[in-house]
Amino acid sequence: MILEALASAMLGVALAWAADRRFSHRLPNRAFVFATGIAGALFGDFITHSAVGPDSLLPSLLGAAVVSTASLSLLLRPAGRLRRRSAPA
């Protein structure tokens, strides 16, 4: 169980790193992205592990990847709204 959680956390780090590399201009600061990737992966692993059972490493990692990717996708800002609006005078 500990190794499964560690593998899920490392998967979350890898997904967060890939998202930060590809979409750094559309994401908030790096620490928040990595924290979201890890937390999403651990939560996805927990949900899948609870639903499928303890003897299923591959489905648990797949669930971790899905939830981590979904969590990271919620951080993306639209490309058209990247410019900051000036304060009204």
C-alpha positions as CSV (number, residue, x, y, z in Angstrom):
1,M,0.0,0.0,0.0
2,I,2.9,2.4,0.8
3,L,4.6,1.6,-2.5
4,E,1.3,2.1,-4.3
5,A,0.8,5.5,-2.8
6,L,4.4,6.4,-3.6
7,A,4.0,5.3,-7.2
8,S,0.8,7.4,-7.4
9,A,2.6,10.5,-6.0
10,M,5.4,10.1,-8.4
11,L,2.9,9.7,-11.3
12,G,1.2,13.0,-10.1
13,V,4.6,14.7,-10.1
14,A,5.3,13.5,-13.6
15,L,1.9,14.7,-14.9
16,A,2.3,18.0,-13.1
17,W,5.8,18.5,-14.6
18,A,4.5,17.7,-18.1
19,A,1.6,20.1,-17.7
20,D,3.9,22.8,-16.4
21,R,6.3,22.3,-19.3
22,R,3.5,22.4,-21.9
23,F,1.1,25.0,-20.5
24,S,3.3,27.1,-18.2
25,H,1.8,30.3,-19.6
26,R,-1.7,29.2,-18.8
27,L,-1.2,27.8,-15.3
28,P,-0.8,29.4,-11.9
29,N,2.5,29.2,-10.0
30,R,4.5,26.0,-10.1
31,A,4.1,25.0,-6.5
32,F,0.3,25.0,-6.8
33,V,0.5,22.9,-10.0
34,F,2.7,20.3,-8.4
35,A,0.6,20.1,-5.2
36,T,-2.6,19.7,-7.3
37,G,-1.0,16.9,-9.4
38,I,0.1,15.0,-6.3
39,A,-3.1,15.4,-4.4
40,G,-5.2,14.4,-7.4
41,A,-3.1,11.3,-8.0
42,L,-3.3,10.3,-4.3
43,F,-7.0,10.9,-4.2
44,G,-7.6,9.0,-7.5
45,D,-5.5,6.1,-6.1
46,F,-7.5,6.1,-2.9
47,I,-10.9,6.0,-4.8
48,T,-9.8,3.3,-7.2
49,H,-8.2,1.2,-4.5
50,S,-11.4,1.4,-2.5
51,A,-13.6,0.5,-5.4
52,V,-11.5,-2.3,-7.0
53,G,-9.6,-3.8,-4.1
54,P,-6.1,-4.2,-2.7
55,D,-4.7,-6.6,-5.4
56,S,-4.9,-4.3,-8.3
57,L,-1.9,-2.0,-8.9
58,L,-2.5,-1.1,-12.6
59,P,-6.2,0.0,-12.2
60,S,-5.2,2.0,-9.1
61,L,-2.5,3.8,-11.1
62,L,-4.8,4.4,-14.0
63,G,-7.4,5.9,-11.6
64,A,-4.6,8.1,-10.1
65,A,-3.6,9.3,-13.6
66,V,-7.2,10.1,-14.6
67,V,-8.0,12.1,-11.4
68,S,-4.7,13.9,-11.5
69,T,-5.1,14.9,-15.1
70,A,-8.6,16.1,-14.4
71,S,-7.5,18.1,-11.4
72,L,-4.7,19.7,-13.4
73,S,-7.0,20.5,-16.3
74,L,-9.2,22.6,-13.9
75,L,-6.2,24.9,-13.3
76,L,-5.9,25.9,-17.0
77,R,-6.9,29.5,-17.8
78,P,-8.4,30.3,-21.2
79,A,-5.9,31.6,-23.8
80,G,-7.9,34.7,-24.6
81,R,-8.0,35.9,-21.0
82,L,-4.3,36.0,-20.3
83,R,-3.9,39.8,-20.4
84,R,-4.4,41.5,-17.1
85,R,-7.1,44.1,-17.0
86,S,-6.0,47.5,-15.8
87,A,-7.8,48.9,-12.7
88,P,-10.7,51.1,-13.5
89,A,-9.8,54.8,-13.1
